[in-house]
Amino acid sequence: MSSNRPPDRGNDPAEPRVDPLLEVREKRRGQRMGDSYVRIVRPFEDEFEREEGRLVATERTVLQRSGWTRTLRGIRTLLIGRPISSEHEQHERLTKVKALAIFSSDNISSSAYGPEEILRVLAFAGAGALSLTLPLAGLIIAMLAIVTMSYRQTIKAYPLGASSYIVASDNLGDRAGVLAASALLIGYVVTVAVSVSAGVAALTSILPDIYPYRVEISVAMVVLLTLGNLRGIRESGSIFMAPTYLYIVTMLGIIGYALVRNALGDLPPYTAPPEWAALNEGTQALGLFLLLRAFSQGAVALTGVEAISDGVPAFKAPEWRNARTTLTWAAVIFGILFLGIAYLITTLGIVPDPFEKQTVLSQLVRHVTGNGPILILAQVATALLLVLAANTSFADFPRLSSFLARDGFMPRQFAFRGERLAFTTGIVALAGLAIVLLVAFKASVTGLIPLYTLGVFLAFTLSQAGMLLRWWRRHEKGWRQGMIINGLGTVTTAVVALVVGTSNFFQGSWMVIVLVPALMALLMGIRSHYRSMEHQLEAVPGIDDDVEPDPIVIVPLARLDRPARRALAFARTISPHATAVHITNDPHTADQLREHWHEMGGRMELVVVESPYRALVGPLLRYMDALQSLHPTRPIVVVLAEVVPRHWWENLLHNQTSLRLKLRLFGRKNTIVADVPFHLGD
Amino acid sequence: MSSNRPPDRGNDPAEPRVDPLLEVREKRRGQRMGDSYVRIVRPFEDEFEREEGRLVATERTVLQRSGWTRTLRGIRTLLIGRPISSEHEQHERLTKVKALAIFSSDNISSSAYGPEEILRVLAFAGAGALSLTLPLAGLIIAMLAIVTMSYRQTIKAYPLGASSYIVASDNLGDRAGVLAASALLIGYVVTVAVSVSAGVAALTSILPDIYPYRVEISVAMVVLLTLGNLRGIRESGSIFMAPTYLYIVTMLGIIGYALVRNALGDLPPYTAPPEWAALNEGTQALGLFLLLRAFSQGAVALTGVEAISDGVPAFKAPEWRNARTTLTWAAVIFGILFLGIAYLITTLGIVPDPFEKQTVLSQLVRHVTGNGPILILAQVATALLLVLAANTSFADFPRLSSFLARDGFMPRQFAFRGERLAFTTGIVALAGLAIVLLVAFKASVTGLIPLYTLGVFLAFTLSQAGMLLRWWRRHEKGWRQGMIINGLGTVTTAVVALVVGTSNFFQGSWMVIVLVPALMALLMGIRSHYRSMEHQLEAVPGIDDDVEPDPIVIVPLARLDRPARRALAFARTISPHATAVHITNDPHTADQLREHWHEMGGRMELVVVESPYRALVGPLLRYMDALQSLHPTRPIVVVLAEVVPRHWWENLLHNQTSLRLKLRLFGRKNTIVADVPFHLGD
């Protein structure tokens, strides 16, 4: 290997010198083989493995730290575990049974709060209007059938993932894609907030004592989900199947039991607590607007369809066919639960708790099964399912962000996988935004729903319209039928988006109408920034960036102490013409420094700038401007002597000026800043 | 002048090269004289004046800015004005009349709230106990006489400023001095809070509508005082005389008028509003403890003595004699006002407002003169005087801080004069702490007083004890008499400190008992840090800091773009053996980079480090450690390519990694970091 290292590498630029780490390791091996006396030359064996002429860093390079960063690392390891190597990334495929449990949790869990939200709006028109819940639920299920049909097509067309962002970008262009993505991102944040709020509401229904702490509990749940996802929990774990099937089985059982008891005339009608009466009295007339609002609140039930389409690549082959089947099954199960619950509520005459302390579903279960273990089972299953539904956003939001970051629409950090292979930035951003929503809306499902549905239906509409155009352009087999189905889907979702946007405008959908275009503008702005930057940064052969610069070197100094002398020595290695600059408001110290300068055998020129306004940064910058005007093309190197204390908090006693100076110099063109540290206490 | 520049300066280290700025200016002059054609060579004439071989920065160097810093500068100039040159520092001397107005405002203003605070404590023992106010006031005035006598001696002994810090340090050693300083610093903060609160209380007494906003108004007053002091208001302005004399004249007039009416039997007894009755009913027995507490609250009246002693050097010559006379006069005036008010309150039977909406002084004035213009005049004069009293702390705190910073007990920033010659850091620190107190104590004078007196009396005691020791050591003329007076002062102030500390312990003096030693420990710790640093930084001839280092140069890079090539070019100017390091989690990009490297004619060695844990900082640091272990003494220079966007907020999209890297490298020994910027958008 030693032949790889030319004796005078400067003369042979084409043949790079081998890295001394690689090289010395080779030497040691040679020693080991040729010589019985093996000497350990240096301590990097645990840290780098050598592989085909490159070094491969081991886990130690990430873990090894000192001082307070070691403490941080310890806490981090405790919370999210040790780093995982890229090679351990898993690509497990899901069976339909598993996929149904994981991807449809968002959809199926809507049955826990959807009927209640319809009921709450109708209650404004008095108890008599509540009977309209069932017809509205039926209408929503009809919509679901259309959307499901429509998405079955999309899944087949995009077996690598049918996210609205991808479908809309692909067929309608970048702008439509980014619009869909903006709507989805906001939707994912609201999903977390709504699902966690509804999950906590399921618990407060059986534990009324924890009601005052619902916001804190919701936030704690988001934090737990965040830590779990930073750890990189595998969605594919079988444990994630439990809540969905537990919920389905429990609820189907309860609904069936109730239907039977009801048919036998065994179930007494529901009587609400008397203190709700005054609050639940109708205050509005039952008009079209109220009906539309009730429909809008209930339409939240359709928002989970995207999750299965997003997850197509995770299915076992044939992916698209399995995903389609699962989608249909999810819709059917959801339809039975939703209609069953809506029917029972209407029949029994259940009214919503105006204080939001008890969910309508828990009232129903309590009425049917009493205060026993079944109630507890149903509520716990509901809460678990809702947490699982929130967790799907913790997979979807970071993944969509990483797509957007990869395409230059979001900061690059969103595309980096963290130490545990999770998209750290996306997870933390989602959690932060969801916590803001939870606190702002006091974890109220009813308050959050208006923010939810519009964004999701906007994305649906764009995705369906994209499919429509795709059929039209490609004229593939079955394009006429496809266009009819997706056309129906487009119209349906567009109408729902319109209804939701207008009827809930003042309840909160105005926020979405403001936020979605704002976010879209931000994403487009970020890409245009990155593009213009890429253009400027591109290395073009022949351009003069790699011409050796002939820098002007200056060393600002206050005194001629050891750090200053070290900085001066370094400055001389860059240029023999380096200059020291002393800026002072006190002519006496300047004279002292000058004397000292000669005593110490100052081998460099010393310029004294008096600053009667006591400022340091301004005069130095102006001095540099003046130098620059003499040599407009040469870069200026500012060599700064810095004292590094032993403890970070001691920095309060040092380097204040140097920090301000660096901030200003960072913005100055053609200026290189070199920090020469002097470490105290060693 | 051109002879000053040796043709080859490297060979003649003793003769430094003249700065090119100075030199070219010389040339231009030569041109102007010898040649009719004068060419303006460069644009620094407005910025630097040349003086005896040095440059003197003009105001333009401070003001000239670009971008958002220009906006900041504009706001700053609007609020506090343009910079002032050091040469304009004024040293005006004060006449006794002016000095009395300025330095005694703190002392005299105590008469506005001192009697009330005694009254409030006695009220706990019922209305009957209130008559003890007058004897307690008499006792306090007797104490004041002793303290005044004692300080007359101190002023004579320390004509350059008799701050307790100086007197205690000088005679009892550094520790006692720092203890006194800590007590004083806390005292100054409380002075601002108490004076402003009392000033606002004087205003709410005539404008009850603003009572709910008293905290906001107090904070606004502190902000105004801060801006005024940052501007560098001259205490010597005659306008500052007005409040003190207005208050003295108004109050003496009202007291006189009331005494005459009282003597004539013309003044009816006071009747409190019936709604106060229940709240002012005595709840405690009148014991020794309550008396001591009442005395402690009233002892606040003595806290202003330090201000005159601090300001001795500002008097006209003979400074000490004039200061002494002024101190005596201030004590006499204060005594008359304090006793007069206490007498009238007791005689008329005024009781304090349990809601703290009206001051006792305003009740008195209202009772004597009615709701007319006299009342308004008295209250406005009181408020103005109290603001002026707060303002004395804005002179004292920053000055004491600057002494402490000069002696190494506080961070150096406290010793720097800002652009307007004011001690910016000290002023801002004082304002911030006072605002915290005002908010925490809801601008309540009664709540704040217990924090006030103890610290001040602690400082008094140390100062008097210092004088005692000084007499004993020096045996100067009159030392026996001096020892008796200062001994009496020491004992008196020590007893008061003890009484205040114990009787008000649970009311708040425990905070002082905790904070003073904590602050003292902090100040001592700072000095020991600075000392140990000085020791380490000291340049010793012969030590090897200025040996030319032979640095190892590495350039971490992600891609071979223009910024990277610029960084590589700079790295080569430092060392011909510079190495590029590419850390990646993707072997493909590494291969691409390597190809690119040869295409672009990479004249340097490229080391590829694979990082399967996707971390960048850790592996780079470990790589550096490995390099270092091969060459333990050579410094490592890390040359970083940085993209500088046009707008600061665009930094969110860049340099995240580079920032983290720099933070970690800053703590690494023997590591020099050079930032090579690439500016976007030009």
Interface residues (C-beta under 8 A of the other chain):
Chain A: R9 G10 P13 A14 P16 R17 V18 D19 P20 L21 L22 V24 V41 R42 P43 F44 E47 F48 E51 G53 R54 L55 V56 A57 E59 R60 T61 V62 L63 Q64 R65 G67 T69 P83 I84 S85 S86 E87 P411 R412 Q413 F416 R417 G418 E419 I526 H529 Y530 S532 M533 Q536 L537 E538 A539 P541 I543 D545 D546 V547 E548 P549 D550 P551 L560 D561 R562 P563 A564 R565 R566 L568 A569 F570 R572 T573 I574 S575 P576 H577 T579 I583 N585 A590 W597 H598 E599 M600 G601 G602 R603 M604 E605 L606 V607 V608 V609 E610 S611 P612 Y613 R614 A615 G618 P619 L621 R622 Y623 D625 A626 L627 S629 L630 P635 V637 E642 V643 V644 P645 E650 L652 L653 Q656 R664 F666 G667 K669 T671 I672 V673 A674 D675 V676 P677 F678 H679 L680 G681 D682
Chain B: R9 G10 P13 A14 P16 R17 V18 D19 P20 L21 L22 V24 R42 P43 F44 E47 F48 E51 G53 R54 L55 V56 A57 E59 R60 T61 V62 L63 Q64 R65 G67 T69 P83 I84 S85 S86 E87 P411 R412 Q413 F416 R417 G418 E419 I526 H529 Y530 S532 M533 Q536 L537 E538 A539 P541 I543 D545 D546 V547 E548 P549 D550 P551 L560 D561 R562 P563 A564 R565 R566 L568 A569 F570 R572 T573 I574 S575 P576 H577 T579 I583 N585 A590 W597 H598 E599 M600 G601 G602 R603 M604 E605 L606 V607 V608 V609 E610 S611 P612 Y613 R614 A615 G618 P619 L621 R622 Y623 D625 A626 L627 S629 L630 P635 V637 E642 V643 V644 P645 E650 L652 L653 Q656 R664 F666 G667 K669 T671 I672 V673 A674 D675 V676 P677 F678 H679 L680 G681 D682
